[in-house]
Amino acid sequence: MTSFIASHVRLRDSTVPTNNWQKSSYSHEGANCLYVASAGDGVIRLRESDAPDIILTATRPELDALVRSLRAGQLVRADR
């Protein structure tokens, strides 16, 4: 999974206009909000409010696989 993250993280993705980012309905007011955007190229972009210049990019199947892995407990936090 490390190779997935390394190949799908970019800084300042200029292909997404600022107004296309949507905050997740699961995010509360304040810090640690998750934003999602799609520029019409089939790539989904995710960023966190605390680090908006770091953007995770993935296709829908890749994002589905990442979420399934997270839910199944197959991934661990990097800081542990």
PDB file of N, CA, C and O in Angstrom:
ATOM      1  N   MET A   1       0.817  -1.195   0.000  1.00  0.00           N
ATOM      2  CA  MET A   1       0.000   0.000   0.000  1.00  0.00           C
ATOM      3  C   MET A   1       0.858   1.256   0.000  1.00  0.00           C
ATOM      4  O   MET A   1       0.403   2.309  -0.447  1.00  0.00           O
ATOM      5  N   THR A   2       2.084   1.168   0.489  1.00  0.00           N
ATOM      6  CA  THR A   2       2.958   2.330   0.483  1.00  0.00           C
ATOM      7  C   THR A   2       3.185   2.830  -0.933  1.00  0.00           C
ATOM      8  O   THR A   2       3.229   4.038  -1.166  1.00  0.00           O
ATOM      9  N   SER A   3       3.330   1.907  -1.884  1.00  0.00           N
ATOM     10  CA  SER A   3       3.535   2.336  -3.273  1.00  0.00           C
ATOM     11  C   SER A   3       2.302   3.058  -3.804  1.00  0.00           C
ATOM     12  O   SER A   3       2.433   3.976  -4.614  1.00  0.00           O
ATOM     13  N   PHE A   4       1.109   2.663  -3.365  1.00  0.00           N
ATOM     14  CA  PHE A   4      -0.110   3.372  -3.761  1.00  0.00           C
ATOM     15  C   PHE A   4      -0.039   4.819  -3.293  1.00  0.00           C
ATOM     16  O   PHE A   4      -0.264   5.746  -4.071  1.00  0.00           O
ATOM     17  N   ILE A   5       0.271   5.001  -2.029  1.00  0.00           N
ATOM     18  CA  ILE A   5       0.320   6.349  -1.470  1.00  0.00           C
ATOM     19  C   ILE A   5       1.405   7.167  -2.163  1.00  0.00           C
ATOM     20  O   ILE A   5       1.161   8.308  -2.556  1.00  0.00           O
ATOM     21  N   ALA A   6       2.578   6.607  -2.316  1.00  0.00           N
ATOM     22  CA  ALA A   6       3.687   7.347  -2.929  1.00  0.00           C
ATOM     23  C   ALA A   6       3.375   7.769  -4.352  1.00  0.00           C
ATOM     24  O   ALA A   6       3.785   8.850  -4.774  1.00  0.00           O
ATOM     25  N   SER A   7       2.666   6.952  -5.095  1.00  0.00           N
ATOM     26  CA  SER A   7       2.390   7.295  -6.490  1.00  0.00           C
ATOM     27  C   SER A   7       1.129   8.128  -6.670  1.00  0.00           C
ATOM     28  O   SER A   7       0.841   8.570  -7.782  1.00  0.00           O
ATOM     29  N   HIS A   8       0.372   8.349  -5.599  1.00  0.00           N
ATOM     30  CA  HIS A   8      -0.886   9.075  -5.723  1.00  0.00           C
ATOM     31  C   HIS A   8      -0.971  10.345  -4.882  1.00  0.00           C
ATOM     32  O   HIS A   8      -2.053  10.906  -4.712  1.00  0.00           O
ATOM     33  N   VAL A   9       0.136  10.787  -4.369  1.00  0.00           N
ATOM     34  CA  VAL A   9       0.140  12.027  -3.592  1.00  0.00           C
ATOM     35  C   VAL A   9       0.876  13.082  -4.396  1.00  0.00           C
ATOM     36  O   VAL A   9       1.977  12.847  -4.893  1.00  0.00           O
ATOM     37  N   ARG A  10       0.268  14.228  -4.516  1.00  0.00           N
ATOM     38  CA  ARG A  10       0.914  15.330  -5.222  1.00  0.00           C
ATOM     39  C   ARG A  10       0.673  16.615  -4.452  1.00  0.00           C
ATOM     40  O   ARG A  10      -0.238  16.709  -3.629  1.00  0.00           O
ATOM     41  N   LEU A  11       1.498  17.590  -4.734  1.00  0.00           N
ATOM     42  CA  LEU A  11       1.358  18.894  -4.094  1.00  0.00           C
ATOM     43  C   LEU A  11       0.704  19.871  -5.052  1.00  0.00           C
ATOM     44  O   LEU A  11       1.059  19.929  -6.229  1.00  0.00           O
ATOM     45  N   ARG A  12      -0.243  20.631  -4.552  1.00  0.00           N
ATOM     46  CA  ARG A  12      -0.900  21.702  -5.304  1.00  0.00           C
ATOM     47  C   ARG A  12      -1.335  21.271  -6.705  1.00  0.00           C
ATOM     48  O   ARG A  12      -0.707  21.632  -7.701  1.00  0.00           O
ATOM     49  N   ASP A  13      -2.385  20.516  -6.764  1.00  0.00           N
ATOM     50  CA  ASP A  13      -2.940  20.050  -8.037  1.00  0.00           C
ATOM     51  C   ASP A  13      -3.734  21.182  -8.672  1.00  0.00           C
ATOM     52  O   ASP A  13      -4.849  21.477  -8.243  1.00  0.00           O
ATOM     53  N   SER A  14      -3.171  21.812  -9.683  1.00  0.00           N
ATOM     54  CA  SER A  14      -3.794  22.990 -10.286  1.00  0.00           C
ATOM     55  C   SER A  14      -4.930  22.639 -11.242  1.00  0.00           C
ATOM     56  O   SER A  14      -5.555  23.543 -11.795  1.00  0.00           O
ATOM     57  N   THR A  15      -5.216  21.348 -11.453  1.00  0.00           N
ATOM     58  CA  THR A  15      -6.298  20.966 -12.362  1.00  0.00           C
ATOM     59  C   THR A  15      -7.671  21.082 -11.717  1.00  0.00           C
ATOM     60  O   THR A  15      -8.685  20.961 -12.405  1.00  0.00           O
ATOM     61  N   VAL A  16      -7.724  21.315 -10.404  1.00  0.00           N
ATOM     62  CA  VAL A  16      -9.008  21.431  -9.710  1.00  0.00           C
ATOM     63  C   VAL A  16      -9.210  22.879  -9.282  1.00  0.00           C
ATOM     64  O   VAL A  16      -8.461  23.389  -8.448  1.00  0.00           O
ATOM     65  N   PRO A  17     -10.211  23.542  -9.844  1.00  0.00           N
ATOM     66  CA  PRO A  17     -10.500  24.909  -9.387  1.00  0.00           C
ATOM     67  C   PRO A  17     -10.838  24.917  -7.899  1.00  0.00           C
ATOM     68  O   PRO A  17     -11.416  23.962  -7.382  1.00  0.00           O
ATOM     69  N   THR A  18     -10.482  25.980  -7.230  1.00  0.00           N
ATOM     70  CA  THR A  18     -10.681  26.099  -5.789  1.00  0.00           C
ATOM     71  C   THR A  18     -12.132  25.854  -5.385  1.00  0.00           C
ATOM     72  O   THR A  18     -12.386  25.245  -4.346  1.00  0.00           O
ATOM     73  N   ASN A  19     -13.080  26.315  -6.183  1.00  0.00           N
ATOM     74  CA  ASN A  19     -14.493  26.197  -5.801  1.00  0.00           C
ATOM     75  C   ASN A  19     -15.090  24.822  -6.052  1.00  0.00           C
ATOM     76  O   ASN A  19     -16.270  24.624  -5.760  1.00  0.00           O
ATOM     77  N   ASN A  20     -14.332  23.855  -6.581  1.00  0.00           N
ATOM     78  CA  ASN A  20     -14.857  22.510  -6.828  1.00  0.00           C
ATOM     79  C   ASN A  20     -14.680  21.571  -5.640  1.00  0.00           C
ATOM     80  O   ASN A  20     -15.208  20.459  -5.666  1.00  0.00           O
ATOM     81  N   TRP A  21     -13.962  21.977  -4.606  1.00  0.00           N
ATOM     82  CA  TRP A  21     -13.759  21.137  -3.432  1.00  0.00           C
ATOM     83  C   TRP A  21     -15.026  21.121  -2.586  1.00  0.00           C
ATOM     84  O   TRP A  21     -15.623  22.166  -2.326  1.00  0.00           O
ATOM     85  N   GLN A  22     -15.434  19.915  -2.155  1.00  0.00           N
ATOM     86  CA  GLN A  22     -16.603  19.767  -1.293  1.00  0.00           C
ATOM     87  C   GLN A  22     -16.187  19.118   0.011  1.00  0.00           C
ATOM     88  O   GLN A  22     -15.430  18.147   0.016  1.00  0.00           O
ATOM     89  N   LYS A  23     -16.681  19.655   1.119  1.00  0.00           N
ATOM     90  CA  LYS A  23     -16.361  19.079   2.421  1.00  0.00           C
ATOM     91  C   LYS A  23     -17.207  17.844   2.669  1.00  0.00           C
ATOM     92  O   LYS A  23     -18.408  17.841   2.398  1.00  0.00           O
ATOM     93  N   SER A  24     -16.585  16.802   3.181  1.00  0.00           N
ATOM     94  CA  SER A  24     -17.290  15.579   3.515  1.00  0.00           C
ATOM     95  C   SER A  24     -18.389  15.857   4.530  1.00  0.00           C
ATOM     96  O   SER A  24     -18.208  16.659   5.446  1.00  0.00           O
ATOM     97  N   SER A  25     -19.517  15.200   4.368  1.00  0.00           N
ATOM     98  CA  SER A  25     -20.618  15.370   5.322  1.00  0.00           C
ATOM     99  C   SER A  25     -20.276  14.762   6.683  1.00  0.00           C
ATOM    100  O   SER A  25     -20.953  15.042   7.672  1.00  0.00           O
ATOM    101  N   TYR A  26     -19.235  13.935   6.740  1.00  0.00           N
ATOM    102  CA  TYR A  26     -18.798  13.345   8.004  1.00  0.00           C
ATOM    103  C   TYR A  26     -17.840  14.266   8.752  1.00  0.00           C
ATOM    104  O   TYR A  26     -17.520  14.005   9.912  1.00  0.00           O
ATOM    105  N   SER A  27     -17.377  15.339   8.112  1.00  0.00           N
ATOM    106  CA  SER A  27     -16.472  16.289   8.766  1.00  0.00           C
ATOM    107  C   SER A  27     -17.281  17.276   9.590  1.00  0.00           C
ATOM    108  O   SER A  27     -18.340  17.743   9.170  1.00  0.00           O
ATOM    109  N   HIS A  28     -16.769  17.578  10.755  1.00  0.00           N
ATOM    110  CA  HIS A  28     -17.407  18.552  11.630  1.00  0.00           C
ATOM    111  C   HIS A  28     -16.726  19.898  11.447  1.00  0.00           C
ATOM    112  O   HIS A  28     -15.689  19.986  10.790  1.00  0.00           O
ATOM    113  N   GLU A  29     -17.293  20.928  12.014  1.00  0.00           N
ATOM    114  CA  GLU A  29     -16.670  22.251  11.954  1.00  0.00           C
ATOM    115  C   GLU A  29     -15.333  22.214  12.687  1.00  0.00           C
ATOM    116  O   GLU A  29     -15.170  21.484  13.665  1.00  0.00           O
ATOM    117  N   GLY A  30     -14.395  22.994  12.213  1.00  0.00           N
ATOM    118  CA  GLY A  30     -13.082  23.057  12.851  1.00  0.00           C
ATOM    119  C   GLY A  30     -12.032  22.324  12.032  1.00  0.00           C
ATOM    120  O   GLY A  30     -12.134  22.239  10.808  1.00  0.00           O
ATOM    121  N   ALA A  31     -11.040  21.804  12.703  1.00  0.00           N
ATOM    122  CA  ALA A  31      -9.906  21.155  12.046  1.00  0.00           C
ATOM    123  C   ALA A  31     -10.237  19.729  11.599  1.00  0.00           C
ATOM    124  O   ALA A  31     -11.276  19.171  11.953  1.00  0.00           O
ATOM    125  N   ASN A  32      -9.338  19.167  10.824  1.00  0.00           N
ATOM    126  CA  ASN A  32      -9.411  17.783  10.360  1.00  0.00           C
ATOM    127  C   ASN A  32     -10.624  17.499   9.471  1.00  0.00           C
ATOM    128  O   ASN A  32     -11.255  16.449   9.590  1.00  0.00           O
ATOM    129  N   CYS A  33     -10.937  18.424   8.597  1.00  0.00           N
ATOM    130  CA  CYS A  33     -12.028  18.219   7.649  1.00  0.00           C
ATOM    131  C   CYS A  33     -11.468  17.581   6.380  1.00  0.00           C
ATOM    132  O   CYS A  33     -10.373  17.926   5.936  1.00  0.00           O
ATOM    133  N   LEU A  34     -12.215  16.659   5.805  1.00  0.00           N
ATOM    134  CA  LEU A  34     -11.826  16.006   4.568  1.00  0.00           C
ATOM    135  C   LEU A  34     -12.592  16.645   3.417  1.00  0.00           C
ATOM    136  O   LEU A  34     -13.810  16.813   3.480  1.00  0.00           O
ATOM    137  N   TYR A  35     -11.854  17.001   2.360  1.00  0.00           N
ATOM    138  CA  TYR A  35     -12.462  17.584   1.165  1.00  0.00           C
ATOM    139  C   TYR A  35     -12.242  16.650  -0.020  1.00  0.00           C
ATOM    140  O   TYR A  35     -11.222  15.965  -0.100  1.00  0.00           O
ATOM    141  N   VAL A  36     -13.197  16.628  -0.929  1.00  0.00           N
ATOM    142  CA  VAL A  36     -13.121  15.782  -2.114  1.00  0.00           C
ATOM    143  C   VAL A  36     -13.432  16.615  -3.344  1.00  0.00           C
ATOM    144  O   VAL A  36     -14.240  17.542  -3.285  1.00  0.00           O
ATOM    145  N   ALA A  37     -12.787  16.284  -4.468  1.00  0.00           N
ATOM    146  CA  ALA A  37     -13.032  16.993  -5.723  1.00  0.00           C
ATOM    147  C   ALA A  37     -12.789  16.057  -6.893  1.00  0.00           C
ATOM    148  O   ALA A  37     -12.011  15.108  -6.802  1.00  0.00           O
ATOM    149  N   SER A  38     -13.464  16.341  -7.986  1.00  0.00           N
ATOM    150  CA  SER A  38     -13.237  15.644  -9.236  1.00  0.00           C
ATOM    151  C   SER A  38     -13.225  16.685 -10.340  1.00  0.00           C
ATOM    152  O   SER A  38     -14.100  17.549 -10.395  1.00  0.00           O
ATOM    153  N   ALA A  39     -12.244  16.605 -11.212  1.00  0.00           N
ATOM    154  CA  ALA A  39     -12.103  17.597 -12.276  1.00  0.00           C
ATOM    155  C   ALA A  39     -12.677  17.100 -13.602  1.00  0.00           C
ATOM    156  O   ALA A  39     -12.434  17.712 -14.642  1.00  0.00           O
ATOM    157  N   GLY A  40     -13.420  16.018 -13.583  1.00  0.00           N
ATOM    158  CA  GLY A  40     -14.013  15.504 -14.808  1.00  0.00           C
ATOM    159  C   GLY A  40     -13.106  14.581 -15.595  1.00  0.00           C
ATOM    160  O   GLY A  40     -13.467  14.132 -16.683  1.00  0.00           O
ATOM    161  N   ASP A  41     -11.918  14.292 -15.050  1.00  0.00           N
ATOM    162  CA  ASP A  41     -10.989  13.406 -15.744  1.00  0.00           C
ATOM    163  C   ASP A  41     -11.021  11.985 -15.188  1.00  0.00           C
ATOM    164  O   ASP A  41     -10.187  11.155 -15.551  1.00  0.00           O
ATOM    165  N   GLY A  42     -11.986  11.705 -14.305  1.00  0.00           N
ATOM    166  CA  GLY A  42     -12.109  10.377 -13.712  1.00  0.00           C
ATOM    167  C   GLY A  42     -11.234  10.171 -12.494  1.00  0.00           C
ATOM    168  O   GLY A  42     -11.240   9.094 -11.897  1.00  0.00           O
ATOM    169  N   VAL A  43     -10.478  11.198 -12.119  1.00  0.00           N
ATOM    170  CA  VAL A  43      -9.609  11.104 -10.948  1.00  0.00           C
ATOM    171  C   VAL A  43     -10.267  11.829  -9.779  1.00  0.00           C
ATOM    172  O   VAL A  43     -10.698  12.975  -9.907  1.00  0.00           O
ATOM    173  N   ILE A  44     -10.338  11.150  -8.644  1.00  0.00           N
ATOM    174  CA  ILE A  44     -10.890  11.728  -7.429  1.00  0.00           C
ATOM    175  C   ILE A  44      -9.725  12.274  -6.617  1.00  0.00           C
ATOM    176  O   ILE A  44      -8.687  11.623  -6.495  1.00  0.00           O
ATOM    177  N   ARG A  45      -9.897  13.457  -6.070  1.00  0.00           N
ATOM    178  CA  ARG A  45      -8.857  14.100  -5.276  1.00  0.00           C
ATOM    179  C   ARG A  45      -9.359  14.312  -3.854  1.00  0.00           C
ATOM    180  O   ARG A  45     -10.484  14.763  -3.642  1.00  0.00           O
ATOM    181  N   LEU A  46      -8.517  13.985  -2.887  1.00  0.00           N
ATOM    182  CA  LEU A  46      -8.838  14.141  -1.468  1.00  0.00           C
ATOM    183  C   LEU A  46      -7.775  14.999  -0.810  1.00  0.00           C
ATOM    184  O   LEU A  46      -6.592  14.888  -1.130  1.00  0.00           O
ATOM    185  N   ARG A  47      -8.195  15.849   0.103  1.00  0.00           N
ATOM    186  CA  ARG A  47      -7.250  16.641   0.883  1.00  0.00           C
ATOM    187  C   ARG A  47      -7.833  16.876   2.261  1.00  0.00           C
ATOM    188  O   ARG A  47      -9.046  16.808   2.460  1.00  0.00           O
ATOM    189  N   GLU A  48      -6.950  17.154   3.213  1.00  0.00           N
ATOM    190  CA  GLU A  48      -7.360  17.454   4.579  1.00  0.00           C
ATOM    191  C   GLU A  48      -7.204  18.946   4.815  1.00  0.00           C
ATOM    192  O   GLU A  48      -6.296  19.574   4.270  1.00  0.00           O
ATOM    193  N   SER A  49      -8.075  19.508   5.616  1.00  0.00           N
ATOM    194  CA  SER A  49      -8.036  20.959   5.854  1.00  0.00           C
ATOM    195  C   SER A  49      -6.735  21.407   6.506  1.00  0.00           C
ATOM    196  O   SER A  49      -6.291  22.534   6.285  1.00  0.00           O
ATOM    197  N   ASP A  50      -6.120  20.544   7.304  1.00  0.00           N
ATOM    198  CA  ASP A  50      -4.865  20.906   7.969  1.00  0.00           C
ATOM    199  C   ASP A  50      -3.671  20.932   7.026  1.00  0.00           C
ATOM    200  O   ASP A  50      -2.661  21.565   7.336  1.00  0.00           O
ATOM    201  N   ALA A  51      -3.763  20.260   5.880  1.00  0.00           N
ATOM    202  CA  ALA A  51      -2.657  20.204   4.916  1.00  0.00           C
ATOM    203  C   ALA A  51      -3.223  20.279   3.495  1.00  0.00           C
ATOM    204  O   ALA A  51      -3.117  19.309   2.745  1.00  0.00           O
ATOM    205  N   PRO A  52      -3.819  21.408   3.113  1.00  0.00           N
ATOM    206  CA  PRO A  52      -4.524  21.495   1.829  1.00  0.00           C
ATOM    207  C   PRO A  52      -3.628  21.382   0.590  1.00  0.00           C
ATOM    208  O   PRO A  52      -4.135  21.148  -0.507  1.00  0.00           O
ATOM    209  N   ASP A  53      -2.319  21.543   0.742  1.00  0.00           N
ATOM    210  CA  ASP A  53      -1.424  21.416  -0.408  1.00  0.00           C
ATOM    211  C   ASP A  53      -1.060  19.969  -0.726  1.00  0.00           C
ATOM    212  O   ASP A  53      -0.497  19.691  -1.785  1.00  0.00           O
ATOM    213  N   ILE A  54      -1.375  19.051   0.175  1.00  0.00           N
ATOM    214  CA  ILE A  54      -1.111  17.634  -0.056  1.00  0.00           C
ATOM    215  C   ILE A  54      -2.416  16.989  -0.502  1.00  0.00           C
ATOM    216  O   ILE A  54      -3.403  16.994   0.233  1.00  0.00           O
ATOM    217  N   ILE A  55      -2.413  16.440  -1.702  1.00  0.00           N
ATOM    218  CA  ILE A  55      -3.629  15.907  -2.307  1.00  0.00           C
ATOM    219  C   ILE A  55      -3.416  14.451  -2.704  1.00  0.00           C
ATOM    220  O   ILE A  55      -2.465  14.122  -3.414  1.00  0.00           O
ATOM    221  N   LEU A  56      -4.306  13.590  -2.241  1.00  0.00           N
ATOM    222  CA  LEU A  56      -4.296  12.188  -2.618  1.00  0.00           C
ATOM    223  C   LEU A  56      -5.169  12.033  -3.852  1.00  0.00           C
ATOM    224  O   LEU A  56      -6.323  12.460  -3.847  1.00  0.00           O
ATOM    225  N   THR A  57      -4.636  11.429  -4.911  1.00  0.00           N
ATOM    226  CA  THR A  57      -5.418  11.219  -6.127  1.00  0.00           C
ATOM    227  C   THR A  57      -5.643   9.726  -6.334  1.00  0.00           C
ATOM    228  O   THR A  57      -4.770   8.906  -6.052  1.00  0.00           O
ATOM    229  N   ALA A  58      -6.821   9.392  -6.828  1.00  0.00           N
ATOM    230  CA  ALA A  58      -7.150   7.996  -7.076  1.00  0.00           C
ATOM    231  C   ALA A  58      -8.311   7.900  -8.050  1.00  0.00           C
ATOM    232  O   ALA A  58      -9.147   8.801  -8.126  1.00  0.00           O
ATOM    233  N   THR A  59      -8.357   6.806  -8.793  1.00  0.00           N
ATOM    234  CA  THR A  59      -9.535   6.512  -9.599  1.00  0.00           C
ATOM    235  C   THR A  59     -10.581   5.927  -8.656  1.00  0.00           C
ATOM    236  O   THR A  59     -10.265   5.596  -7.513  1.00  0.00           O
ATOM    237  N   ARG A  60     -11.784   5.799  -9.108  1.00  0.00           N
ATOM    238  CA  ARG A  60     -12.851   5.238  -8.261  1.00  0.00           C
ATOM    239  C   ARG A  60     -12.509   3.826  -7.786  1.00  0.00           C
ATOM    240  O   ARG A  60     -12.663   3.547  -6.598  1.00  0.00           O
ATOM    241  N   PRO A  61     -12.049   2.917  -8.664  1.00  0.00           N
ATOM    242  CA  PRO A  61     -11.692   1.571  -8.183  1.00  0.00           C
ATOM    243  C   PRO A  61     -10.544   1.594  -7.161  1.00  0.00           C
ATOM    244  O   PRO A  61     -10.555   0.819  -6.205  1.00  0.00           O
ATOM    245  N   GLU A  62      -9.564   2.470  -7.354  1.00  0.00           N
ATOM    246  CA  GLU A  62      -8.458   2.568  -6.401  1.00  0.00           C
ATOM    247  C   GLU A  62      -8.939   3.080  -5.053  1.00  0.00           C
ATOM    248  O   GLU A  62      -8.524   2.575  -4.009  1.00  0.00           O
ATOM    249  N   LEU A  63      -9.810   4.078  -5.071  1.00  0.00           N
ATOM    250  CA  LEU A  63     -10.341   4.624  -3.826  1.00  0.00           C
ATOM    251  C   LEU A  63     -11.205   3.582  -3.115  1.00  0.00           C
ATOM    252  O   LEU A  63     -11.134   3.449  -1.893  1.00  0.00           O
ATOM    253  N   ASP A  64     -12.016   2.847  -3.866  1.00  0.00           N
ATOM    254  CA  ASP A  64     -12.825   1.772  -3.274  1.00  0.00           C
ATOM    255  C   ASP A  64     -11.930   0.740  -2.588  1.00  0.00           C
ATOM    256  O   ASP A  64     -12.235   0.293  -1.483  1.00  0.00           O
ATOM    257  N   ALA A  65     -10.826   0.359  -3.237  1.00  0.00           N
ATOM    258  CA  ALA A  65      -9.894  -0.617  -2.657  1.00  0.00           C
ATOM    259  C   ALA A  65      -9.244  -0.065  -1.394  1.00  0.00           C
ATOM    260  O   ALA A  65      -9.078  -0.797  -0.418  1.00  0.00           O
ATOM    261  N   LEU A  66      -8.878   1.200  -1.398  1.00  0.00           N
ATOM    262  CA  LEU A  66      -8.279   1.830  -0.218  1.00  0.00           C
ATOM    263  C   LEU A  66      -9.268   1.836   0.946  1.00  0.00           C
ATOM    264  O   LEU A  66      -8.902   1.484   2.067  1.00  0.00           O
ATOM    265  N   VAL A  67     -10.502   2.226   0.696  1.00  0.00           N
ATOM    266  CA  VAL A  67     -11.522   2.266   1.756  1.00  0.00           C
ATOM    267  C   VAL A  67     -11.788   0.856   2.292  1.00  0.00           C
ATOM    268  O   VAL A  67     -11.906   0.670   3.503  1.00  0.00           O
ATOM    269  N   ARG A  68     -11.881  -0.132   1.405  1.00  0.00           N
ATOM    270  CA  ARG A  68     -12.091  -1.519   1.859  1.00  0.00           C
ATOM    271  C   ARG A  68     -10.939  -1.971   2.762  1.00  0.00           C
ATOM    272  O   ARG A  68     -11.167  -2.610   3.789  1.00  0.00           O
ATOM    273  N   SER A  69      -9.710  -1.641   2.381  1.00  0.00           N
ATOM    274  CA  SER A  69      -8.533  -2.013   3.179  1.00  0.00           C
ATOM    275  C   SER A  69      -8.557  -1.332   4.543  1.00  0.00           C
ATOM    276  O   SER A  69      -8.237  -1.952   5.557  1.00  0.00           O
ATOM    277  N   LEU A  70      -8.936  -0.060   4.566  1.00  0.00           N
ATOM    278  CA  LEU A  70      -9.031   0.663   5.835  1.00  0.00           C
ATOM    279  C   LEU A  70     -10.085   0.051   6.737  1.00  0.00           C
ATOM    280  O   LEU A  70      -9.847  -0.151   7.928  1.00  0.00           O
ATOM    281  N   ARG A  71     -11.241  -0.242   6.182  1.00  0.00           N
ATOM    282  CA  ARG A  71     -12.332  -0.819   6.973  1.00  0.00           C
ATOM    283  C   ARG A  71     -11.983  -2.201   7.495  1.00  0.00           C
ATOM    284  O   ARG A  71     -12.412  -2.579   8.585  1.00  0.00           O
ATOM    285  N   ALA A  72     -11.207  -2.958   6.726  1.00  0.00           N
ATOM    286  CA  ALA A  72     -10.837  -4.314   7.121  1.00  0.00           C
ATOM    287  C   ALA A  72      -9.665  -4.329   8.104  1.00  0.00           C
ATOM    288  O   ALA A  72      -9.271  -5.389   8.589  1.00  0.00           O
ATOM    289  N   GLY A  73      -9.110  -3.148   8.397  1.00  0.00           N
ATOM    290  CA  GLY A  73      -7.997  -3.082   9.327  1.00  0.00           C
ATOM    291  C   GLY A  73      -6.693  -3.545   8.735  1.00  0.00           C
ATOM    292  O   GLY A  73      -5.771  -3.894   9.472  1.00  0.00           O
ATOM    293  N   GLN A  74      -6.588  -3.557   7.410  1.00  0.00           N
ATOM    294  CA  GLN A  74      -5.377  -4.039   6.747  1.00  0.00           C
ATOM    295  C   GLN A  74      -4.270  -3.002   6.695  1.00  0.00           C
ATOM    296  O   GLN A  74      -3.135  -3.321   6.339  1.00  0.00           O
ATOM    297  N   LEU A  75      -4.590  -1.758   7.047  1.00  0.00           N
ATOM    298  CA  LEU A  75      -3.597  -0.686   7.044  1.00  0.00           C
ATOM    299  C   LEU A  75      -3.419  -0.174   8.461  1.00  0.00           C
ATOM    300  O   LEU A  75      -4.358  -0.188   9.256  1.00  0.00           O
ATOM    301  N   VAL A  76      -2.232   0.272   8.770  1.00  0.00           N
ATOM    302  CA  VAL A  76      -1.971   0.834  10.086  1.00  0.00           C
ATOM    303  C   VAL A  76      -1.490   2.271   9.930  1.00  0.00           C
ATOM    304  O   VAL A  76      -0.957   2.649   8.887  1.00  0.00           O
ATOM    305  N   ARG A  77      -1.681   3.056  10.963  1.00  0.00           N
ATOM    306  CA  ARG A  77      -1.230   4.449  10.949  1.00  0.00           C
ATOM    307  C   ARG A  77       0.286   4.488  10.901  1.00  0.00           C
ATOM    308  O   ARG A  77       0.958   3.674  11.534  1.00  0.00           O
ATOM    309  N   ALA A  78       0.814   5.428  10.155  1.00  0.00           N
ATOM    310  CA  ALA A  78       2.266   5.563  10.010  1.00  0.00           C
ATOM    311  C   ALA A  78       2.945   5.994  11.288  1.00  0.00           C
ATOM    312  O   ALA A  78       4.136   5.734  11.464  1.00  0.00           O
ATOM    313  N   ASP A  79       2.230   6.644  12.185  1.00  0.00           N
ATOM    314  CA  ASP A  79       2.846   7.152  13.412  1.00  0.00           C
ATOM    315  C   ASP A  79       2.818   6.138  14.551  1.00  0.00           C
ATOM    316  O   ASP A  79       3.149   6.477  15.687  1.00  0.00           O
ATOM    317  N   ARG A  80       2.435   4.927  14.266  1.00  0.00           N
ATOM    318  CA  ARG A  80       2.393   3.887  15.336  1.00  0.00           C
ATOM    319  C   ARG A  80       3.514   2.905  15.173  1.00  0.00           C
ATOM    320  O   ARG A  80       3.638   1.973  15.968  1.00  0.00           O
TER     321      ARG A  80
END
